Amino acid sequence: MEKKQKKSRWPFAVWVLVALMVVLNYVLLYLQRDLYPGRVYFEFLWRTAALTFAIVGALIISRNRRHMIGWLLMVTPIMITLATIFSQFMETRLQQATELDTGLLVYVWFNTWAWWLLIGPILLIFFLFPTGKLLSKGWRWGTSLIFFAFGLFLFLATFNNTMEVGEGEQIFANPIGFLPEEVAGVLLAVMTFLLVVGALTSLVSVFARYRRSQAVERAQMRWLFIACAIFVLNYAIGFAVEGYVDSPVGETIFILSVFAIPISIGIAILRYRLWDVDVVINRSLVYGVLTTLLAALFAGTAAVLSQLAKAAFGEEMQQAAAAVAAIVVASLFTPIRTRVENAINRRLFPENIDLSQGLVELNPNLWNWLKMPQILDATLEHLEAIYGHEQSAIYLRRSAGEYMPVAARGIAIADLPVYQVSPAEQELLAHKKGILSDGAAPFVLTTPIYLARRKGPELIGVVRLGKRKQGRGFSGGDVKTLAAFGAKLGEPIYALAQKTK
C-alpha cells in the first residue's frame, strides 16, 4: 500500500512569514514615526511596496517552493523588515554616537549595502521571468556580472576606511578597514560599470526571450515589459539628472516603478494562469488580504484601546488592551473573510459558464430535426464566439487510439490528418482531462467528448482548439469547462450516430 502523501507545510509557513512582516512593518513604522520627520509618507510607500513583493512571492512559493522567482520576490520585503527592526533598536543610539561599538558597526555596515537586496533580485527576475530559468546557459555571464558587482560592493562596504551614514551626515572610522581612498574609488567605479552592464543585459534578455516565446508566453511577458520599461527609464533618469532621486517627485515615481514589478508578475499569473494555480491563488489572495486587514485592525484597535485604558484606568490596564483587541478581531474574522472572498471571486474568479447554454441544438427535443453536420458546425461556431480561437475541429473515434476529423472551422477538413492518440494522452482523456500543447500546430488544446457510464466515461471523440486571438491562452478553468461540455456534447452525437445506422 502506498504511503499517504504528506501535505506540504510550505504555504502555511510562507504566509506566516508574510503576516509577521505585515505586522512588524506597519507597527514599527507607527512607533518610529518620529525618526522620519516629513518622510512617513515615503516610508509607508516603501513598506507597502515590499509587502506587495511578499504577497506575489508567497503565491509562487505556495505552489512550487523551488521556483526562483518566488524566492527572489521575498528577498526585498525580508531586507526592509530587517532594516526596520534594526532601526528600532539602533537609530536613536546612532544619532547620539561619536564612535561605533559592535552593534552600531553591524547596523551601519548593513545599511551601507542593503539597497543591493532591492536592485539585485529585480535584475535577476528580468533574466528568469516567466519560467524561473535562464533563456539558455549563455546568459549566465549576465547574472555573473550582477553577483560579481554585489560581491565587489560588499567588499568595499566591509573594508573601506570609513563608514558613512546617509549622505555624509555622520562619518565613522571603520575598525577593520584597510582600503586606501584611491583604491576604493577605483573599485566603486568598476562596480558601477558592472551594475549598469548587468542591468542592460537583463533588459536585453527580456526582449530575446520575447522573440523566441510562443503566443501565451508573449502575452504574459507584455505585463513585465511595462514594469521593466518604467523601472529602467526611471533608473536611467536617476543616473543622468542630479538630485532627481532625492526629490519628492523622483522618489515617489521610483517607488511606483518598483511597485509595478510584482504587480505585473501577479497580473500575469492571474490573467494567464502562468503556473495554472487558480485554487492556490484564490486561497492565497483571500488569506493574504485577510491577514493584512486583520493585522492592521488589530494594531489600530490595540493602539486606540491602549490609550483609552491609560487615560481612564492608568498604565497598569494598558496590557489588557491587546487581549480586548484580539477578541474584537476574532469576532470579525468570519464576516471579513466572507466579504473578502466574495469580492475576490467576483472580480478574479467568476464561476465557469455552462457552454451548452445558448446552443439550442443540444436540446434533446430538437435532435430528430437536425443532422450530425448541423450539430457539429453549430458547436464549433458557438465555441469560437466564446473563446475566439483561430482554428477548431471535432474528431470522432474510428478505432483504438485513432480519431477522424468530421468538422472544422478556420481550416479545411482535407488538410487535417488522422489524430493518433498516444497512451499517455489517452489516459488523460479517459480521466476527462484536457491536453495543452502550446508548441503544437494548428491546435493547442484537446478535450474529450464522452458518454457517462457506470464503469467510467466512454470516449467517442475530441474537440481540438487552436490558439486564441490577441495572444491569450487557455486557463485551467477553461479546460475544465470544456471537459464538462464534452459530456453534454456526447449525448446528441451518440444519438444521431445510432439513428443513422
N, C-alpha and C positions, 0 to 999 in steps of 0.2 A: 504494500500500500504506500502510495506516495505521501511524503510528509506535507502537512498543510503549510502553504507558503506564508511566511511571517509578513505581517503588514508593515510597510516601511514607516519609520518614525520621522523621516526627513521632513515631510510637510509640516508636521506639528512643531518640530524643533526650529525650523526656519521661521515660522510665523510667531513663535515665542520670541525669537531674536528681534523680529520686526516690531513686535509690541513693546519690547523693552526699549528699543531705540526711539519709538514714538514718545513714550513717557519721559525718558531721560532728556531728549532734545527739547521738548516744549516746556517741561517743568523747570529744567535748568536754565533755559532761556529766560523764563519769568524771574527766577531767583537772581540771575546775572544781569538784569536789565540796566542796572546802574553802571556796569562795566562797559556798556555800549551806548554812551550818550549820543543821541542823534542817529544811531545805526541799528536800532531794534528792528526796524522795518526790513533792512537788508539781511540781518541775521535770521529773521523769520523766513525770508525767501530762501536763503541758503539751506536751512534745515528742512523746509518743505520740499525743495528740490532733491535733497539727499534721501528723504523718505519715499519720494517717487521712484528713485532708483531702487530702493529696497523692495518696494511692492512688486515692481516688474521682475526684479531678480528672483524674488520668492516664488512668483508664478512659474518661472522656468525650472528652478531647483526642485519645486514640489513634484514636477513631472519627471525630470531627469537630472539627478544630482551630479552627473558627470559633464553636464553641458557648461562649457567655459563662459558663455555669455552671462548666464545666471550668476556665477561667482564673481565675474568682473563687475557686474552691476551692484553687487553687495559691498565691494571694496570702498566705494565713496561714502555711503552712509556710515559704515563702520569707522572710517577715518574721522568724519565730522563728529560722530558721537564720542570717540576717544578724546578728540580735541576739546569738546565741551566739558567732559568730565575733568580733564587735566586743568582747564581754566578755572573750574570751580574751586580747586584747592590751591592753585599756584599763582593766578593772575594778580591777586592783591599783594602777595609776597613779592612778586617780580617787580611791581611798580615801586616798591619801597627798598629794593635790594641795591646794594653797591657792588656786590660780588656774588658769584654763583656757588651755591652749595650743590650737593649731588642731585637733589630733587629738582632744583631750578635748572641745573645743567641739562638734565634729561628733557625737561619741558621745553626749553629754548631750542635744544637740538631737534626735537620732534617737530616743532613749529617751523623750523627752517626748511625742512624737506617734505613735509606732509602734503603740500599742494600737489606734489607729483602723483599722489594717490587719487587725485581727481583727473589730471590730464592723461596719465598713462593708461588707465583702464579704458577711457573713451577712445583713444587711438587704437588700442588693441581690439576693441569691439568693431571698429571700422574694418579691420583686417578679417574678422571672423564671421560677421553677420552675413546670412542668416543661419548658416549650418553649424556654427560653433567650431569650424575648422578652416584652416587656410585654403585659399583657392588652389594652391599647389605648393610643393616643397620649396619651389624657387622664391617664394615670398618670405621665407624665414629670415632673410637678411634684413627685411624691413622691420620685423619685430625685434631682431637683434639690435638694431640701431636704438630703438626705444629703451630696451633693457640696459644697453651699454651707457646711454645718456643718463639714465636714472642712477646706475651704479657710480658713474663719474660725479654726479651732483651729490650723491650720498657721501662719497669720499671727501668732497670739498666741505660739505656741511659738518663733517665729523672732525677733520684735521686742519681746518683753517685757523689762523692765529687768533681771530676774533669772532665773536658771535653777536649778530645784530638782532634787535627786537624792533619789529615794524620797519619803517623807513629810516633807520639810523637813529631812532628815538633814544635807544639805550644801546651801548656798546660794551661788551664784557670780554675780558681776556679768556681765551679757551685754554684750560689747564692741560689739555692733551694735544693742542695744535702745534704744528711744526712747519706748515707750508708758507714759504715767503709770499709776499703780496703779489710779486710779478708772476710767480708760478700759478698762483690761484687765479689771476686774471686770464692767463692763457688757457687754463683748464675750463674756466667758465665760458670762454669764447668757443672752445671745442664742443662743450656740452650744448650750447645754444644752437650751433650748427647742426649737430646730430639730431636735436629735437625738431628743428624746422624740417630737415630732410625726412625724418621719420614721419612727421605729420603729413607732409606732401605725399609720401609713399603710401600711407594709409588711404589717402583720398584717391590716388590712382588705382589702388587695389579694389576700391568700391566700384569704380567705373569699369575696370577689367572684368570683375565678376558679373556685373550687369550685362555686359556684351555677350558673355558666354552662357547666361542663365536662360531658362525656359520662361514661358509666359507667367506662370504662377509666381515663381521666384522674383521675376521682374516687378510684378505688382507689389510684392512685399517690400522690395528694396526701394521703391519710389518714396515710401514714407521716410526711410533713412536718408535718402538724398536730400530731402527738405531740411532735416535736422543737421545733416553734415554740412550743407551749404551755409546755413545760418551760423553754425559754430565756427567754421573755418574763416568765413568772412569777418566775423567779429574778432576772432583771434588775430587775423592779419591787421585789422584796423588798430588793435591794441599795440602791435609792434610798431606800426607806422606813425601813429598820432600820439604825441607825448601828452600824458595826463588823461587820456581817454578812459583807461581802465579805472582810474581813481575817481572819475567824475560820477555824480549820481545817475545820470542818464546812461553812461557807459557801463557802470556796474549793474544796473537793472537789466539792460539789454543782454549783458554777458550771462547773468543768471538765467534769464529766459531762454537763451540759446542752449544752456546746459539742460534746462527743463525739457527742451524739445527732443533730446536724445532718448531718454527712457519712454517718453510718451509715444514717439514714433515706433519704437520697438513694441510697445504694448498694443498700439493700433494694428500693427502688422499681425500680431498673434490673434487678436480678437476678430479682425475682419477677414483675414485669410486663413485662420486656423493653422498657423505656421507649424506647430507641432501636434495639431489635432488634439488639443487638451480642453475641449469645451467644458467637460464636467469639472476638471481641476480648476480651470479658470473661473468658472461660475462660483464654485465654493470658495476659492481663494479671494476673489473680488468681494464676495459677500462678507467673509470674516475679516478680510483686510480692512475694508471700510468700517465694519462694525467695531473692530479693535481700536481703530483711530478715534471714532466717535466716543466710545466708552472711556478710553483713556483721557481724552480731552474733557469729557463730562465729569469724570472722577476728579481730575486735577482742579477743575474750576469749582466744583462743589466743595471739595475739601478746603480749598483756599478761602472761599466765602464763609463756610461754616466755622473754620478756624478763627477767622477774625471776629465773627459774631460771638463765638464762645468765649474768646478772650475778653471782649468788651463787656459781656453780660455776666460771666462767672469767674473770670480770671484765667491766668495762664495754665493752671492745673487741669482745666477742662479742654484744652486745645487738642489733646491726644484723642479724645472721643470723636472729634470731627471726622477723622479718617474712617472710623467704623461706621458712622452715620452715612458718610458719602458712599461707602461700599454697599450699604443696604439700599440706598437710593438707586445706584447703578444696577444692582442685581434685579430690582423690581422693574426696571425699564429695559432689561435685556431682551425679553421676548418681543414686546411691541416694536422696539427699534430694529431688531433683526428682521421682523416681518416686513416692515416698511422698506428697509434697505434691499432685501431680497426681491420684493415685488418691483421696486424701481429698476434694479439691475436687469432682472429677467425681461421687463417690459421694453427696455431700451437696447439691450445687447443680446438677449437670448429669447426671442419670441418663439412661441410654440410652432413646431413644424406644421406646415399646411398639409391638408389632405389633397393629394394631387388628383384624386378622382372627382373632386367637386368641380363642376363646370364642364366635365367631359360626359355629356349626356349619353354617348354611345355605350358607356358601361352600365347603363340601366338595363337589368335583365328583361324588362318588358319590351325593349326595342331590339333585342338580339335577332328575333325572327325576321325583322325588316331590313337587316343590314347584312353586308357581306364582309368577309375577312379583310380585303384590302381597305375598305372604308374604316374599319376599326383601327387598323394599324396606322394608316395615314393620319387619321384624326388624333391618334395618340401621340405621334411624333410632332405634329403641329402644336398640340397642347403643351408638350414638354418644352418645345422651343420658345413658346410665348412666355414661359415661366423662367427658364434658365438662360435663354439667349445664347445657346451654343451654336457653333458653326456647322457641324455635321451631326447626324444621328442615324441610327439604323436599328431595326429589330431583327433578330435571328431566332429561328425556331430549330429545335433539336432534330437532327436527322439520324444520328446514331450516337453511341457512347463516345463522348469527347468531341463530337463534331456538330456544328450549328451552321445552318444555311441562312444567308440574308434573304428576307422576304419583303422588306420595306425600308426605304431610306429617304432622307432629306438632306440637301446640300451636296449630295454625291450620288452618282449612278449606281444602281444595284450591280450592273455588269462589272463595275470596277472593284467590287468587294469580293475578296476571296472567302473561302470557307473558313470559319473561325475554329481553329484547333485549340481545344482547352487542355492545358497541362494538368496533371494530377493535383498539383498544389492549388491551381485556380479552381478546379472542380470542387475541391474540398471547401474553399471559401464560398463558392456559390451555393453549395449544398447546405451551408450553415446560414444562408440568407444574408451574406455579406457582399459588399461591392469590391471591385478591383480597380484601384487607382494606379495609373501608369503615365506620368507626365511626359515621358520620352516617347510614348507610342504615337503612331500616326495611322489613320486620322482620328482615332478615338482614344480618349484618356480615361474614360470611366466605363466600367461594365457592371451591370446589376442584374440579378436573376429575375426571371418570370417563372412562377411556380404555382403548384396547387398544394393546398394544405392537406396532408394525410396524417393518419394516426401514427405511422411509423416515421414520420418526418416529411419534409417538403419534397414534392416530385417536380424536378426541373423540366420545363417544356421549352424554354427559350431564354434569351438575354436581351436587354436593352443596352445599346452602346452609344455613348455621347462623346462628341468632340470637344475641343477647347471652347471655353466661353469667351464671348467678346469682351473687349476692354481689359484683357489680361487677368480676369478673375478666375479663381479656381473653385473646385467643389469641396465643401466642408464635410466634416464627419456627419453633421446633421443632414446635409443634402443626401449623402449616401444612404443613411438610414431611412429617410423619407422615400427615396426611390425604391429601396428594397421592399418596403411595406406596400408601395404601389404595385410592385410586381405580383403580389398575391391577388390583388383585385383585377389586374390585367389578365392574369392567367385563366380566370373563370370564363370570360367570354371567348377567349381564343380557343380554349378546350372545347366549349360547347359548339362553336362554329365548325371546328375541325371534325367533331363527331357527326354533325349534321351533313357534312359533305361526303362522308364515307358511304 
